[in-house]
Amino acid sequence: MTPWQSPIAPGISWYQEASMDRPTYPTLSESKAVDVAIVGGGFTGLQAAYHLAIRGTSVALLEAHRLGDGASGRNGGQFGTGQRAWPEELEKQVGFERSKALFEMAEGAKRYLLDFADEHGIDMDYMPGQINVAHKRGLERDYRANAEIAADRYDYPHLSFMDRAETAERLGSTRYYCGVRDAGTGHINPLKLLVGLARAAGSAGAQLYEMTKVARVQRQGNRIELLTATGTITADRVLLATNGYVEDLEPVTAAHIMPIGSFIAATEPLDDHPDVLSGGEAVADSRFVVRYFRKSKDNRLLFGGREVYSSKNPADTADYIRKQIVETYPALKDIQITHAWGGNVGITLPRQPFVREVLSGVTSIGGYSGHGVMLSNFCGKMYADRISGAPNGLDLLEALDVPRFPGGQRLRNPLLFLALTWFALRDRL
């Protein structure tokens, strides 16, 4: 059988080959009315669909392609800890109390996702441990402080500072100057999680439709209509969970969430290189264009570190990432790259999630900025909790100051390209 090639994301991922059978779902073939309609079949949309359905809410989810074709099924698989910024950085922007609340929300998201996978028997290849490493010598003071602040101010005792020798030993590489090891988190195969989540949502009664592109969202009286080529969904409420793939569907979301192409490669199993990440942790470094890597359960190196700030998909992903691998691990200069793939990550200007009612009854959630494995799942749950009248923390995210990207529709992409290219150049220098 020919592997599925996503029409919106280049390359066939290793996750697809390593994951269980990936079911297909029908295309919408008639018009219907539901309580809640969801646009987007990633983690946010599927979690919302599951939690609404188990409470007896009628819900239909529409995905333009296949479930998981976007970032949810193709990302780096790292959980991380807290929000996208370190808590002490966020504290400078929003104060200690709100920073602490946002940190605790993220810890709740972590616990929730592990419990969800366990409850539903989803083997998502969870492996414990993460390491954040510094590519500049001058960052040592910040890294030491990060571990101390997490324990003293945020009640998180799982971080430990690593000097250069310990960093080299744990990574199997002398490329980095120091690091912080996080024993309270881990990494997964995201497509396995997504497949299991979709099954859970379908079993709970959510109506899931693939290959059903929403052409327009419009309000008609007291109801909202989602227009597609094969039928119209009418609902009381709508969740836009498109993240980096909103395109021109909804202008407010498009002004606040920008797509960036992110790319990953997988090597053949590293059977002859036991020193590479001998403890099995995932790694992310301090560059603006983050390099992130980890070993899979079958001992491959999964290495991400290329970003593209235009709509063009590069043809040389494998060669480009091989150079980055060799910079970190010179002994892997002859290693075979077996898979190379990419897709769009949705980012916001302050790298904080975007949660907003963009039209009466229509809520948009996304912009996780590369930190979405836990937060996207939890945001979907929190949306369902809000609709059901249960306590939730979405207000914490709604209160974040997430401005539009400058430049308007015509200049937004060129300005973003210039800014991010400048930061990428600073990484090289």
N, C-alpha and C positions, 0 to 999 in steps of 0.2 A: 504494500500500500504506500502510495506517495505521501510523504509528510505534508501536513497542512502548512501552507505559506500564507501568513497574514497579509492582507492587502494594505494594511496601514503601518506595518512594522517590518523592517528588512531582516532577512536571515531566519533560519530555523534554529530555535534555541535548543540547548542541551536539555532543558527542563522538559520539553515536549517529548524527547526521546526517552527520558528517564521516568516520566510520570506514568501513572496508570492510564487505562483507556480514557480518552477524552470524549465524553458523550456529545452528541449534537442535540440541538433543541429546535423546535419548529419555527418557521417564519409566520408572523401574524397574517392571517388570511381573512379576517372579518373585523368589522367595527364592534366595539363593546364598551361598556361602562364599568368602572371600578372605583373603589374608594381612593386609592393612591396609585399613581403611575410613576415609574422610575425610568429615567433615561441613562443607560450605561451599565454594562455587565461586568464591572470589576468588583473589588472588595467592598467599597462603600455601598453600591447599589444592591449587591447580593445580601449583605448583612441586613440592610434595611428591609429587603423583601422577606427574608427569613423571619425576622422578629415581628414584622407586621402580620405575616401569614399565621404564625403560631398563636396570635391573639385574635384571630378570626377576622382580620381586616382583608378585604379583597384587594389584591395588588397585582399589577402587571408590570413586568420589566422588559424594556425594549433595548436590544443591543444591535448596533449597526452592522457588526461583523460576527465574530464568535466570542463567547464568553472567555475573557482572559486574553484577548488579542492586544489589549492595551498594557499599561505598565503593571497591572496587578499580576499578570501571568508571566512577565518577562523581566522582572526587576532583579536587583542584587541579592534579595532574600535576607538582608540584615535587619534585625529588630531595632537595635540602638536602645538608648535610654533617654527618657525625657523628651523634650521637644527638639526641633532642628538645631537650635542654638543651645549651648551649655547653659545651665540654670543661672550661673552668675552673670552671663551676658544678658539674658532675658530680664534678670532682676534690675539691671540698669535702665531698662526701657519701661517696665510695668510695675516695679516695686516688688518687695520680697513676698508679700502675701499672695499676690496674683501669680508670681513666678512659682511659688511653692504649690499653689493649687493646680497650675498647669503641669508641673512635674508629677504631682500625685495622680492627675488624670492619666498621664502617659504610663505610669506604673500600673494603674488600673487596667489600661488597655493591654498591657503585657500579660497580666494575670488572666484577663478575660480571654485572650486569644489562645493561650495554652489550655485553659479549661474547656473552651469551645471545641478545640481539636480533639481533646481527650474524650469529651462527652459524645462526640459524633464519630469516634473511631477513625479520625483522619490522620494517616501517617504522613506528616509533612516533612519528614527527614530532619527534625529538630536536632541541632547540635549546639551545645552550650559554649559561651565565651565570645567576647569581642575585645579587640585592641584598637585604640586610637593612637596613632603615631605622628611624631613631629618631623617634617622634612627640613626644618630650619633649627639650627642650634639655639637661637635666641628665644625659642618657645618653651624652654625647660621650666622657667618659673611658672608660666601659666598652667602647664600640665601638672606640676606638683600641687598648685593651688586647687586645681579642679578636683582632684581626689580628696583633698582635705575639706573643701567646701561641701562636697556631696555628702560626706559623713557628718560634718558638724552642723550644717544648716538645713540639709534636705533629708536627713535620716536615711541616707543610702550608703551602707557600709561596704558595698561590693566593688568599689574602685580602689586600685592600688597603683602607685607610681612605679614605673620601670626605668632604671637608668639605661645608658646606652648598651651595656653588656647584656643585661637581661632582655632588652628589646631585640638585640641581635640573636640571642639564643632562642627566644620564642618564635621569632619570624623565620629564622634560618637565613637572615640577610643582615648585612652591615649598613644598609642604605639609610636608615633612620637614626635620629639622635637620641630619642627617648620616647616614652609612651605611657599610656594609662590602660591597664587591663581591667575589664569589666566582667566580673564573674556572675553578674545578675541578669544576663541577657544571652542571646544566641542568634542563630540563623537557620533558615528553612529553605525548602524547595517551594517557591510561591505558587507554582502551577498546581502542585499536589493539593495545597490548601484550597485554591480556587475551585478545583474540580470537586473536592469534598463539600465545600460550602454551597456550590450550585446544587448538588444533589440534596443537601439538607433543605435548602430553600424550596426546591421543587416538591420534596416529600411533605413539607409543611403546608403546601397548597398554593405557593406563589406561582403565577403564570409567567413562564420565562420564554422569551422569543429572541431568536438570533436572526441575523441577516435582515434586520428590520430597522432601517434608518429613519429617524424622525426628521422630517423636513421643516416643520414649523411647530412652535409652541404658541398657543394663543388662548386668550380668555374669551369665553362666550357666556355672558350672563354670570351665573353663580358657579359655573363649571369651567374647567380648563381642558383644552383639546390638544392632543398630540397627533399631528397629521403625518401619515406615512403613505407610501405608494400602494400599500395593500390593505389599508384600513385606518380607522381613526379611533384612538383611545380617548375616552372622556372620563375625567376624574375630578374629585373634590380638591385634591392636592397633588403636587408633582415634585419629585426630587430630581434635580439635575446632578448626576454623578459621572460626568464626562471627563473631568480632570483635564489632562493635556490634549483632549480631542474634542473640545467644544466647537472649534471651527467658527462658522458664522451662525450657529443655531441660536445663541443668546448673547447679546452685545455686552451686558454688564459683566458676565462671567469672562468673556473673551478679553475685556479690558483689564481684568485683575489677575487672570491666570494665563501664563504664557507657556507654550510648549518648547522644550529643549530636547533634542535628540541625544540619547545616552546609549552607549554601546558596550558590550561584554563579549569576551571570548572564553572558551573552555578548552583546556588541553587534554591530551591523553592522560591516563592515570599515571601518577608520579611514583611508581613502584620503586624506582631507583634513586629517589630523592627523599628519604624519610625525615631529613632535617627541615624541610619546608613546612612551616606551620605544624610542628610536631604535636602541639596541644589541641589542634583542631579549631582554634578560634577564627572568627572573621576579623578583617582588618579594614580600617578606613584611615586615610592620612589627612594632613592639615592643609593640603592645597585647596585653592578656591575651586578648581576643577578636580574634585576629589578622586583619588585612586582608591578603589575598594576591591578587596579580594578575599577569597576563602577557599577551603577545600570542600568538595562534595563528599557525600557518603561513600562514593566509589573511588575517592582519592584523586580526583581531577582538581586542577587549579582553575577556579572561575575568577577572571580578572576583568574589572571594569575601570575605565579611566578616560574614555573619549567622549567629548560632548560636541554636538554640532548645532550651530545657532541659525540654521536655515532649513528650508523644506527639503533640501537635497540629501539623499542618503549616500554616504561614501561607499565606494566599492572596495576600499583597501582596509576594512576594519581589522581583519585578522593580522595583516602585516603591521598596522599601526599599534595595535595592542601588544603584539609580540615584542616590539621595541621597548614598551613600558615594562613588560615582564622581565626582559633581559636586564634592564636598568636595575631592577630590584633583585633579580636572581640570575646572575651571569651564567651559572651552570645550566640553565634551562635554554640556552641559545639554540639548541637543536630540537627542542621539544615540539611535537606535532600539535597544531591547533586543529581541533576536530569540529568546532562549532563557533560561529560568530554571528551575533544578532544585536538588534537594537530596538528602540521604540521611544515614544515621547514621554517625558516626565513633565508634570505640570508644576511650574514654580510661580511664586509671588514675589513682589519686590522686596519685602522684609523676610522672605523665607519662612512665613508663618501661614497656617491654613486659612483659607477663605471660606467663610460660612456666612451666607446672607440670603434674605428673601429678595429676589431680584424682580419679582412680579407678584402681585397678590396671590398667595397660595402656592407660589413656586419658590422652592429653596434650592440654592446651589451650594455644593460642598466639594472642595478640592484644594489644589495648590499645596500639596504636602511637601513639595520641594525636596524630594529624595529621601524623606523620612516617613514614608507612608504605610509600611507594612502593618504596623500596629495601629496607627492613628486612623487609617482609612477604614479598617474593620470596625474600630470602636465608634467612629463617627457615624457609620451606617446604623449601628445599634442605638446610639444616642438619638438619631433622628427618629427612629421607630418609637423609642421611649417617649419622645416629645409628642408625637402624633397620638400616642396612646394615653397621654396624660401622666406618665410616670416621671420620677425625678431623672434629670439628665444634666450634662455639663456643657451642652452646646453654647450656652450663653457666655461661657468663658472664652470660647473661640470667636464668637460674634463680636465680642468687645475688643478684640485685637485691631490695631490700626493697620489695615491692609489697603494701601492706596492703589489707584490705577497706575499702570505703567504710563510713563510720559510719552507724548508725541501724537496721541490720537491714533485713529485706525491706520492712517497712511504712513506715519513715521515711527510707530511703535516698534516694529520688527527691526528696521535699520538701526535705531538707537540702542535697542537691546543687543544687537550684534556687535556694535562698537564697544559698548560697556563691557560685555562679557569677554570679548576678545582681549581687551586691555587687562582684565584680571587674569586671564589665562597667560598673557605675556609676563605678568608679574610672577606667576608661578615658575616660569622658565628661568627668569632672571634671579 
